Amino acid sequence: MKMVWGLLSCVHLILWSSYSVIEWLSNKDSLLAKSILLLMFFYLSYLIALSFIEKRKAAFIFSVSSLLTFVFSYKVVIVLV
């Protein structure tokens, strides 16, 4: 079971990294378009977590925690750079 959580963490890291690259490439888009893109990536992360964990509540909690970790770390990197 520990391997599943580690693999899921790596997949989410790749997913959120690809989101940040896509957001960087679409810097001229509106805030609404970026918000919709964020929601789509969050839903995709939830579906991936659900396929790994197979429990809806645990998949949702893991997806929310990975999203919050990404947002906080992204803001820290932006401030430091």
Buried (B, 14 or more C-beta within 10 A) or exposed (E): EEEEEEEBEEBBEEBBEEBBEEBEEEEEBEEEEBEEBBEEBBEBBBEBBBEBBEEEEBBBEBBBEBBEBBEEEBEEEEEEE
